[in-house]
Amino acid sequence: MEARTPLNVLFASASGNAESIAKRIYEICQSKKYTAEFMDLNNFKDKELPKRKAGSALNMIIVCSTTGNGDVPENGDKFFRFIKRASQPKDLFDGVRYGVLGLGDTNYDKFCNASKLIDRRLSELGGQRFCTHGAADDATGLEEVVEPWIDQLKSHLDELYPTTAAPVTRKHSSHQDDVANFAPAGCYVKVTLTDGESHEGHKLPKTNNQGPFDIKNPFNAKVITARYLTQSGSEKQVLHMELDISGSGIDYSPGDAIGIIPQNDEDSVKTLLQTLKVYEQKDQLIKCECIDDQKEELFPRHLQQDEPITLFDLFLNVLDIEGTLSPNTLRMLAECCTEKNDRHDLTVLSLPHVNAGAYRVKISQQHASLCDILKLYPSCQPSLQQVLQWLQPIKPRYYSISCSPLRHPNSIHIAFTIVEWETPPPQRSKKYGVCTRWLNRKAKKLMMSEDQFDVNIRIFLKSTPEFRLPQSTNTPIIMVGPGTGVAPFRGFLQHRESVMYASVDSDNLGNTSTLRLESNDQCNWLFYGCRRRDVDFLYRQDLRHFEAPNSPVCLNLLVATSREGNNGLWYGGSYVQDYMKEHANTILDVMNRKAGYLYVCGDAYGMAKDVHRVLMGIIQEDSGCDKESAQAVIDRWEAEGRYQKDVWSS
């Protein structure tokens, strides 16, 4: 194939991983002097596809993650909706050669489903694969598939394109106030000090007060109140937090979540800036720009702030300084080592497909961040520009909303576990969840102060249409939510109770009508689990209220306790799965005869898989069928929208 055949490196990314890998592939293409375009799939659909002549040659490399219920991420969904239309001609992609790399997690259903759908549909419409579909698993380490897939890709690209030299143009600057006098080879980010110095202290970035609010324009929500849901003696701390959304226009539904953009730990920022030898400039206002015309598409857009920002605040509020380093970043850090042994060790760690054990033990299991690596390998001395070029933006953390808009129209409630753990040998480092530690500190500040002051956090709504209540309050629901998995179900129950108390038909909430308020004790079931009822029974008072005879919800509440003794003796405990087995007939009655809904929320790795296994067993025992037939029943429930899951990996 001739070198002039257009090459597009495309991505659909939810958390940023797919985009980061696609950027790396684009950089490889540039280093080989291939002429390539880099963009998300939606932009490709809007800008490039309309210009393509039918049958013309085109090469595409696609990196796509999977989100929601096996869906294509938002920045690729327009492209997928376009190509999956039944009316598309079968030769739409004649002349197109492509390779698709999928990112997923086997802890979730529909592993790498989005990339598989795109790969299959491109083939159905005439496209020809030049590279086999890759399916990288975040549960075992994306790098185990990503690295060999990229090696395979490079071989295929060498066959498709002859190497041709092209000059690399760089912008020249006469500024004398750079943090460093020159940019290292391969670095295209320039940092310039601007006039003035910030004296406002370290605050959250200013946000646009006008909606709509999203990840790029979050809403500064005031924390109204916070309280611990766990008692002294609990092995974990769980915090309940209420946020004021008055005037935001945020219109949420039960089952939705919010994204919170956290702030890094100030001490960690200080340590990193000191290690990079730029701490003295921490309060200087800075400007970042691209100095290589051919790298404009790769330039980290999060470095371009709407408002002036200090070096310290950039690391505090914008950059992900605690994230586990990718093999590619380790490879670049190896080049910054002055000691041969450090360079060798980091190079070995950057090849997980060759040395998977070393990467897993020293990087993945240790959650090794940039600070960790610079501490372990002191001769590694990257420049500020390099670090800014490599670090990803800080990612939002998502939390289920635990209230109903009918009861709390101007606030949002969330509940979360304060995350902290110790890494395994050899380091045994104490690690903390970036967001939960930050939120916990804000909550303590609010709870311990007698003065009234504003505590704000940056939030945006994450709608989850695949996790919704049925329209009618008379449709029975079964909820399975141990631990903080109970959070959205508190919202579900508040919503149902509010609808019933207001005598409003839930099929049309805007129209007042007469609703029968007779309690239906078979309509709402909650299988809840905790370790000990006395110290970590989350939302105990709320759930007991819904269980009481005076609530029209008339909740059937089953509480499993995994660490609670019997007459002083621990007997192994019980789990939500045990109660599900005991109430197998109820589950089958609700799902098969009454066309009810089943919801699961919580840990994807352990609990959700166990619940699925129990469901399979219940169906098999009832009907005497095999595993395939039982799975077909569950698949039917899912297809009908009656088996819904909101699960996550810890």
Beta strands, then each sheet from edge to edge (+ up, - down):
strand 1: 7-12
strand 2: 36-40
strand 3: 58-65
strand 4: 96-104
strand 5: 128-129
strand 6: 134-137
strand 7: 189-197
strand 8: 219-228
strand 9: 238-244
strand 10: 257-261
strand 11: 284-290
strand 12: 309-310
strand 13: 397-400
strand 14: 411-417
strand 15: 420-422
strand 16: 430-432
strand 17: 456-462
strand 18: 477-480
strand 19: 524-530
strand 20: 556-561
strand 21: 565-566
strand 22: 569-570
strand 23: 597-603
strand 24: 643-648
sheet 1: 2+ 1+ 3+ 4+ 5+
sheet 2: 2+ 1+ 3+ 4+ 6+
sheet 3: 7+ 11- 12+
sheet 4: 13+ 10- 17+ 8- 9+ 14-
sheet 5: 15+ 16-
sheet 6: 20+ 19+ 18+ 23+ 24+
sheet 7: 21+ 22-
end
